[in-house]
Amino acid sequence: MYKPMVALALSGALLVGGCASVFGDGRGPGSELVDRSVRLEPARGQASTLHFNRDGSVRSVFGNREAMGRWAVRRKQLCFTWAGNFRECWPYAIPLQPGQTRTITSDRGNAVKVTLR
């Protein structure tokens, strides 16, 4: 039961191989995410919050639990790698806007509502 719940929370995470494509000038793909948080609401399961760091790391907080992973934007996808090898990518053609909620579906079929804070 624990693994599916963690997988759902982590896969809800919007979030490739450990290096973020955020450029030093702050204008690269995903630059609006750096040092910000995103709230994720899955169709079923617990909401979570992702905290994006400049170094490409991401922290997911869901309930009293948290997990660390890596995030990157590449080829119009926001990809996350969790626990070293669980990877999931989300469509990311245009930047997120603060306060705007979008519904997106990952390459694993997980749908979430995403809001940049």
Short mmCIF file of the C-alpha atoms (twelve columns), coordinates in Angstrom:
data_MODEL
# 
_entry.id   MODEL 
# 
loop_
_atom_site.group_PDB 
_atom_site.id 
_atom_site.type_symbol 
_atom_site.label_atom_id 
_atom_site.label_alt_id 
_atom_site.label_comp_id 
_atom_site.label_asym_id 
_atom_site.label_seq_id 
_atom_site.Cartn_x 
_atom_site.Cartn_y 
_atom_site.Cartn_z 
_atom_site.pdbx_PDB_model_num 
ATOM 1   C CA . MET A 1   0.000  0.000  0.000   1 
ATOM 2   C CA . TYR A 2   2.871  2.369  0.796   1 
ATOM 3   C CA . LYS A 3   4.556  2.023  -2.617  1 
ATOM 4   C CA . PRO A 4   1.434  2.841  -4.681  1 
ATOM 5   C CA . MET A 5   0.686  5.849  -2.480  1 
ATOM 6   C CA . VAL A 6   4.251  7.132  -2.774  1 
ATOM 7   C CA . ALA A 7   4.298  6.444  -6.510  1 
ATOM 8   C CA . LEU A 8   1.054  8.371  -6.950  1 
ATOM 9   C CA . ALA A 9   2.325  11.313 -4.930  1 
ATOM 10  C CA . LEU A 10  5.671  11.288 -6.682  1 
ATOM 11  C CA . SER A 11  4.209  10.805 -10.123 1 
ATOM 12  C CA . GLY A 12  1.944  13.721 -9.452  1 
ATOM 13  C CA . ALA A 13  5.102  15.598 -9.237  1 
ATOM 14  C CA . LEU A 14  5.641  17.438 -12.417 1 
ATOM 15  C CA . LEU A 15  10.083 16.770 -12.469 1 
ATOM 16  C CA . VAL A 16  15.897 13.814 -16.495 1 
ATOM 17  C CA . GLY A 17  18.799 12.132 -15.333 1 
ATOM 18  C CA . GLY A 18  19.820 14.557 -12.634 1 
ATOM 19  C CA . CYS A 19  20.580 17.837 -14.355 1 
ATOM 20  C CA . ALA A 20  18.173 20.702 -14.774 1 
ATOM 21  C CA . SER A 21  18.017 22.658 -17.997 1 
ATOM 22  C CA . VAL A 22  17.851 25.959 -16.162 1 
ATOM 23  C CA . PHE A 23  20.357 28.392 -17.543 1 
ATOM 24  C CA . GLY A 24  22.468 30.781 -15.512 1 
ATOM 25  C CA . ASP A 25  20.703 33.809 -17.002 1 
ATOM 26  C CA . GLY A 26  17.397 32.635 -15.489 1 
ATOM 27  C CA . ARG A 27  15.561 32.666 -18.814 1 
ATOM 28  C CA . GLY A 28  15.849 29.020 -19.794 1 
ATOM 29  C CA . PRO A 29  13.025 26.489 -19.907 1 
ATOM 30  C CA . GLY A 30  11.614 26.061 -16.426 1 
ATOM 31  C CA . SER A 31  13.292 29.172 -15.029 1 
ATOM 32  C CA . GLU A 32  9.968  30.319 -13.526 1 
ATOM 33  C CA . LEU A 33  10.022 27.192 -11.335 1 
ATOM 34  C CA . VAL A 34  13.385 27.855 -9.667  1 
ATOM 35  C CA . ASP A 35  13.012 28.614 -5.955  1 
ATOM 36  C CA . ARG A 36  9.211  28.279 -6.300  1 
ATOM 37  C CA . SER A 37  6.601  25.704 -5.340  1 
ATOM 38  C CA . VAL A 38  3.900  23.915 -7.311  1 
ATOM 39  C CA . ARG A 39  0.771  22.381 -5.789  1 
ATOM 40  C CA . LEU A 40  -0.355 19.111 -7.375  1 
ATOM 41  C CA . GLU A 41  -3.838 17.703 -7.014  1 
ATOM 42  C CA . PRO A 42  -4.299 14.200 -8.438  1 
ATOM 43  C CA . ALA A 43  -7.722 12.937 -9.497  1 
ATOM 44  C CA . ARG A 44  -7.434 10.415 -6.659  1 
ATOM 45  C CA . GLY A 45  -5.105 10.525 -3.727  1 
ATOM 46  C CA . GLN A 46  -3.360 13.107 -1.636  1 
ATOM 47  C CA . ALA A 47  -2.302 16.551 -2.873  1 
ATOM 48  C CA . SER A 48  1.402  17.321 -2.742  1 
ATOM 49  C CA . THR A 49  3.715  20.293 -3.046  1 
ATOM 50  C CA . LEU A 50  6.901  20.325 -5.099  1 
ATOM 51  C CA . HIS A 51  9.753  22.686 -4.233  1 
ATOM 52  C CA . PHE A 52  12.116 23.341 -7.188  1 
ATOM 53  C CA . ASN A 53  15.786 24.142 -6.539  1 
ATOM 54  C CA . ARG A 54  18.244 25.853 -8.887  1 
ATOM 55  C CA . ASP A 55  20.628 22.875 -8.709  1 
ATOM 56  C CA . GLY A 56  18.043 20.576 -10.342 1 
ATOM 57  C CA . SER A 57  16.858 18.948 -7.143  1 
ATOM 58  C CA . VAL A 58  13.184 18.837 -6.206  1 
ATOM 59  C CA . ARG A 59  11.506 18.073 -2.888  1 
ATOM 60  C CA . SER A 60  8.020  16.596 -2.817  1 
ATOM 61  C CA . VAL A 61  5.972  17.024 0.359   1 
ATOM 62  C CA . PHE A 62  2.792  14.985 0.786   1 
ATOM 63  C CA . GLY A 63  1.163  14.674 4.173   1 
ATOM 64  C CA . ASN A 64  3.883  14.014 6.749   1 
ATOM 65  C CA . ARG A 65  6.199  12.501 4.136   1 
ATOM 66  C CA . GLU A 66  8.695  13.912 1.722   1 
ATOM 67  C CA . ALA A 67  10.908 12.664 -1.073  1 
ATOM 68  C CA . MET A 68  13.848 14.099 -2.975  1 
ATOM 69  C CA . GLY A 69  14.438 13.795 -6.704  1 
ATOM 70  C CA . ARG A 70  15.758 15.625 -9.756  1 
ATOM 71  C CA . TRP A 71  13.939 17.772 -12.326 1 
ATOM 72  C CA . ALA A 72  14.697 19.041 -15.806 1 
ATOM 73  C CA . VAL A 73  12.927 20.641 -18.746 1 
ATOM 74  C CA . ARG A 74  13.837 19.237 -22.126 1 
ATOM 75  C CA . ARG A 75  12.046 18.858 -25.459 1 
ATOM 76  C CA . LYS A 76  8.900  20.567 -24.157 1 
ATOM 77  C CA . GLN A 77  8.630  18.150 -21.236 1 
ATOM 78  C CA . LEU A 78  9.096  18.619 -17.508 1 
ATOM 79  C CA . CYS A 79  10.652 15.410 -16.235 1 
ATOM 80  C CA . PHE A 80  11.296 14.090 -12.755 1 
ATOM 81  C CA . THR A 81  13.531 11.260 -11.597 1 
ATOM 82  C CA . TRP A 82  12.708 9.833  -8.167  1 
ATOM 83  C CA . ALA A 83  14.618 7.258  -6.121  1 
ATOM 84  C CA . GLY A 84  17.309 7.112  -8.772  1 
ATOM 85  C CA . ASN A 85  15.282 5.443  -11.514 1 
ATOM 86  C CA . PHE A 86  11.533 6.176  -11.357 1 
ATOM 87  C CA . ARG A 87  11.043 8.704  -14.151 1 
ATOM 88  C CA . GLU A 88  7.923  10.537 -15.268 1 
ATOM 89  C CA . CYS A 89  7.496  13.385 -17.750 1 
ATOM 90  C CA . TRP A 90  4.745  15.961 -18.220 1 
ATOM 91  C CA . PRO A 91  3.935  18.137 -21.235 1 
ATOM 92  C CA . TYR A 92  5.513  21.562 -20.812 1 
ATOM 93  C CA . ALA A 93  5.119  23.627 -23.968 1 
ATOM 94  C CA . ILE A 94  4.622  26.958 -22.174 1 
ATOM 95  C CA . PRO A 95  5.737  28.223 -18.751 1 
ATOM 96  C CA . LEU A 96  3.441  28.046 -15.751 1 
ATOM 97  C CA . GLN A 97  1.969  31.308 -14.493 1 
ATOM 98  C CA . PRO A 98  1.596  32.033 -10.754 1 
ATOM 99  C CA . GLY A 99  -1.927 31.295 -9.552  1 
ATOM 100 C CA . GLN A 100 -2.982 29.665 -12.830 1 
ATOM 101 C CA . THR A 101 -4.199 26.054 -12.587 1 
ATOM 102 C CA . ARG A 102 -3.696 23.607 -15.460 1 
ATOM 103 C CA . THR A 103 -4.702 19.987 -15.822 1 
ATOM 104 C CA . ILE A 104 -1.968 17.871 -17.386 1 
ATOM 105 C CA . THR A 105 -1.389 14.162 -17.989 1 
ATOM 106 C CA . SER A 106 2.008  12.473 -17.720 1 
ATOM 107 C CA . ASP A 107 3.605  9.933  -20.021 1 
ATOM 108 C CA . ARG A 108 2.480  7.341  -17.442 1 
ATOM 109 C CA . GLY A 109 -1.170 8.398  -17.720 1 
ATOM 110 C CA . ASN A 110 -1.392 10.258 -14.397 1 
ATOM 111 C CA . ALA A 111 -3.587 13.376 -14.528 1 
ATOM 112 C CA . VAL A 112 -3.058 16.226 -12.060 1 
ATOM 113 C CA . LYS A 113 -4.128 19.816 -11.546 1 
ATOM 114 C CA . VAL A 114 -1.026 21.970 -11.230 1 
ATOM 115 C CA . THR A 115 -0.800 25.445 -9.704  1 
ATOM 116 C CA . LEU A 116 2.401  27.507 -9.505  1 
ATOM 117 C CA . ARG A 117 2.626  29.386 -6.223  1 
# 
